[in-house]
Structure formats: structure tokens, C-alpha cells
Amino acid sequence: QVQLVESGGGWVQPGGSLRLSCAASGNILSITTMGWYRQAPGKQRELVAVITRGDRIIYLPSVKGRFTISRDNPKNTTYLEMNNLKPEDTAVYLCNADVVTTLHSRNYWGQGTQVTVSS
């Protein structure tokens, strides 16, 4: 069984920063792509950033230059550094990963962590 556990969310004023972490655990052989999505109330889930095992990265245009995604492969962990946060960044942030185990290759989601940006 594979689990993704996020941490680091919270409340911050506009212009502030937060760092999210997502650690994968279980019988993991490798993780190909890891990424962050977000979902605000009444809106569709959207891709925020994704990073491949070879460190190819894609960002949502509205966060490019403010957010930085990274990963630590030996720790099966991905991070999302968020700077200059804006109220429109308020959402539940969810970790996603394509995980290879001894039994199968599957896509997994974390439970989500709330990020609130307001004054």
C-alpha cells in the first residue's frame, strides 16, 4: 500500500511564503512523475506544477516565477516552495505521484493540505 502525506499548509498574508512537502511511503520501487494540484471551492482541480524523475518541470503559468517544485528521490519526497502568495492561490493543494511497486504501476493522490492567503 502506498500513501502520500502532505504537510506545510496554513494561513499566510498576501506576499508571504509557504513550503509544502509530500512524502510517499510504502513498497515503492520508483516514482516517475510527482506533482501538485490545487482545488478552490467551486472551481475545477488544476495542475500547479509537475516534476519528472529526470527533473523536467512544468508550471501553471500563473505561478511561474513564484513557485518552485523540487524532489528528493531517495526520500520519495516532493516540495513546493511558494513565494509572493496571492489570495487567488487559496485552495486545497494535493500531491500526486506515479508510483511503481512490485505489484503494479499506479497513480496516487494525497489527502490535501489547505493553503489560505488573506489579510
The 8 nearest C-alpha neighbors of each residue, nearest first, counted from 0:
[[1, 25, 26, 2, 24, 27, 100, 102],
 [2, 0, 25, 24, 26, 23, 3, 27],
 [1, 3, 24, 23, 4, 25, 0, 109],
 [4, 2, 23, 109, 22, 21, 108, 24],
 [3, 5, 21, 22, 109, 2, 23, 6],
 [6, 4, 21, 20, 112, 111, 109, 3],
 [5, 7, 20, 19, 8, 112, 21, 4],
 [8, 6, 19, 18, 20, 9, 17, 5],
 [9, 7, 114, 113, 112, 6, 19, 17],
 [8, 10, 114, 113, 115, 11, 7, 17],
 [11, 9, 115, 116, 114, 12, 8, 117],
 [10, 12, 116, 15, 115, 117, 13, 9],
 [11, 13, 117, 118, 116, 15, 14, 10],
 [14, 12, 85, 84, 15, 116, 117, 86],
 [15, 13, 83, 84, 12, 85, 16, 82],
 [14, 16, 83, 13, 84, 12, 11, 82],
 [17, 15, 82, 81, 84, 83, 14, 18],
 [16, 18, 81, 80, 19, 82, 7, 8],
 [19, 17, 80, 79, 7, 81, 20, 78],
 [18, 20, 7, 79, 78, 6, 8, 80],
 [21, 19, 78, 6, 5, 77, 7, 79],
 [22, 20, 5, 77, 4, 76, 3, 94],
 [21, 23, 76, 4, 3, 75, 24, 20],
 [24, 22, 3, 75, 2, 76, 4, 21],
 [23, 25, 2, 1, 22, 3, 27, 26],
 [26, 24, 1, 27, 0, 2, 23, 100],
 [25, 27, 100, 1, 0, 28, 24, 101],
 [28, 26, 100, 25, 29, 99, 98, 24],
 [29, 27, 100, 99, 26, 101, 30, 98],
 [30, 28, 99, 27, 98, 31, 100, 75],
 [31, 29, 98, 97, 99, 32, 96, 52],
 [30, 32, 52, 97, 51, 98, 29, 33],
 [31, 33, 51, 97, 96, 50, 52, 30],
 [34, 32, 96, 50, 95, 49, 51, 97],
 [33, 35, 49, 95, 48, 94, 50, 96],
 [34, 36, 94, 48, 47, 93, 95, 49],
 [37, 35, 46, 47, 93, 45, 92, 94],
 [38, 36, 92, 91, 45, 44, 90, 93],
 [37, 39, 44, 90, 91, 43, 42, 45],
 [38, 40, 90, 42, 41, 91, 89, 37],
 [41, 39, 42, 38, 90, 43, 91, 89],
 [40, 42, 39, 43, 38, 44, 90, 91],
 [43, 41, 39, 40, 38, 44, 45, 90],
 [42, 44, 38, 45, 41, 39, 40, 37],
 [43, 45, 38, 37, 42, 36, 46, 39],
 [46, 44, 36, 37, 43, 47, 38, 59],
 [45, 47, 36, 48, 35, 59, 37, 44],
 [48, 46, 59, 36, 35, 58, 45, 37],
 [49, 47, 58, 35, 57, 34, 46, 59],
 [48, 50, 34, 57, 56, 33, 35, 58],
 [51, 49, 56, 55, 33, 54, 32, 34],
 [52, 50, 32, 54, 55, 53, 31, 33],
 [51, 53, 31, 54, 32, 50, 30, 55],
 [52, 54, 51, 55, 50, 31, 32, 56],
 [55, 53, 51, 52, 50, 56, 69, 70],
 [54, 56, 51, 50, 53, 57, 52, 49],
 [57, 55, 50, 49, 54, 51, 58, 48],
 [56, 58, 49, 48, 50, 59, 55, 47],
 [59, 57, 48, 63, 47, 60, 62, 56],
 [58, 60, 47, 61, 62, 48, 63, 46],
 [61, 59, 63, 62, 58, 47, 64, 57],
 [60, 62, 59, 63, 58, 65, 64, 47],
 [63, 61, 65, 60, 66, 59, 64, 58],
 [64, 62, 60, 65, 58, 61, 66, 59],
 [63, 65, 66, 62, 67, 61, 82, 60],
 [64, 66, 82, 62, 63, 81, 83, 67],
 [67, 65, 81, 80, 62, 64, 63, 82],
 [68, 66, 80, 79, 81, 69, 65, 64],
 [69, 67, 79, 78, 80, 48, 66, 50],
 [70, 68, 78, 77, 67, 79, 50, 71],
 [69, 71, 77, 76, 78, 72, 68, 75],
 [70, 72, 76, 74, 73, 75, 77, 69],
 [71, 73, 75, 74, 70, 76, 52, 30],
 [74, 72, 75, 71, 76, 70, 29, 30],
 [73, 75, 76, 72, 71, 22, 23, 70],
 [76, 74, 72, 23, 73, 22, 71, 77],
 [75, 77, 22, 74, 71, 21, 70, 23],
 [76, 78, 70, 21, 69, 20, 71, 22],
 [79, 77, 20, 69, 19, 68, 70, 21],
 [78, 80, 68, 19, 18, 67, 81, 20],
 [79, 81, 18, 67, 66, 17, 68, 78],
 [80, 82, 66, 17, 16, 18, 65, 79],
 [83, 81, 16, 65, 84, 66, 15, 80],
 [84, 82, 14, 15, 65, 16, 85, 13],
 [83, 85, 14, 82, 13, 15, 16, 88],
 [84, 86, 13, 87, 88, 116, 14, 83],
 [87, 85, 116, 88, 89, 117, 13, 84],
 [86, 88, 85, 89, 116, 90, 84, 39],
 [89, 87, 86, 85, 90, 84, 116, 115],
 [88, 90, 115, 87, 114, 116, 86, 39],
 [91, 89, 39, 38, 114, 37, 92, 113],
 [90, 92, 113, 38, 112, 37, 111, 114],
 [93, 91, 37, 112, 111, 36, 90, 113],
 [94, 92, 111, 36, 35, 109, 37, 91],
 [93, 95, 35, 109, 108, 34, 21, 36],
 [96, 94, 108, 34, 107, 33, 35, 109],
 [95, 97, 33, 107, 106, 32, 98, 34],
 [96, 98, 106, 32, 31, 30, 105, 107],
 [99, 97, 30, 105, 104, 96, 29, 106],
 [98, 100, 104, 29, 28, 30, 103, 27],
 [101, 99, 27, 28, 102, 103, 26, 104],
 [100, 102, 103, 28, 99, 26, 27, 104],
 [103, 101, 100, 104, 99, 26, 105, 27],
 [104, 102, 100, 99, 101, 105, 98, 27],
 [105, 103, 99, 98, 100, 97, 106, 102],
 [106, 104, 98, 97, 103, 107, 99, 100],
 [105, 107, 97, 96, 98, 108, 95, 104],
 [108, 106, 96, 95, 97, 105, 109, 98],
 [109, 107, 95, 94, 3, 110, 96, 93],
 [108, 110, 3, 94, 111, 4, 93, 95],
 [109, 111, 93, 108, 4, 112, 5, 3],
 [112, 110, 93, 92, 109, 91, 5, 113],
 [111, 113, 92, 8, 91, 5, 6, 93],
 [114, 112, 91, 8, 9, 90, 92, 115],
 [113, 115, 9, 8, 89, 90, 91, 10],
 [116, 114, 89, 10, 9, 11, 117, 113],
 [117, 115, 86, 11, 12, 89, 13, 10],
 [118, 116, 12, 86, 13, 115, 11, 10],
 [117, 12, 13, 116, 11, 86, 10, 115]]
